């Protein structure tokens, strides 16, 4: 979650370049901890979806 927070900007869900940077960071972490290469694509997508939900929930509670 630290990687997501470090790379997240206000409109990160809309900007493709920020999403790409986050995907690269997530893939590096998965590789660092020996996550199976054939499952990295699905895991990366799931992590980004979860991050969007968490950020959306935080934005709702912050207002």
N, C-alpha and C positions, 0 to 999 in steps of 0.2 A: 504494500500500500504506500510505502514511502516513495517509491519510484513514480507512482501515479501522482501523488501530491506534488512532487518536485517538477513534474512536466506539465501539470494541469495549469491552464490559463483560464480566463473568464469564459472564453468561447471555444474551448478545446473540442467540444463535440461537433462544431461546425467546420473547423479548420483542418484540412487534410494533412498539412505538413506537421501539425502538432500531433495528430493521431499517428502518423508514420513514425515520429520520434518516440512516442510511447510504445508502439509495437516493437521497435528495435530494442528499447530498454527492457521490455518484458522478455523478449527472446533471449537477450543476454543473460538475464537472471535464470531463465529456465535451463539454458545451456550450462550455466555455472553450477547449478544443483543437479545436473545429470538427468534432466527430465527427458523422457523418450522423444527422439526427434520426430517420429511419425505422429505424435499427439500434440506437438507444440502449436500447430495452427489452430486447433480447436481450443486449446487452453488459452492462447492469446486472445482469441475472439471472446471467450467467456469472461476473461479478466476485464477486457474493455467494456463489455456489456455491464458487468457488475459495477465498474467504476462510474459509468454513466448513471446507473440507478442510485448509487450512493451520493454522487454529486447533485443529482436532481432532488433527492430527499433533503440534503443539507441546505440547498437553496430554498426549499419550501419552509423548513424550520427556521431559517435565518430571517425570513420576512415577518 
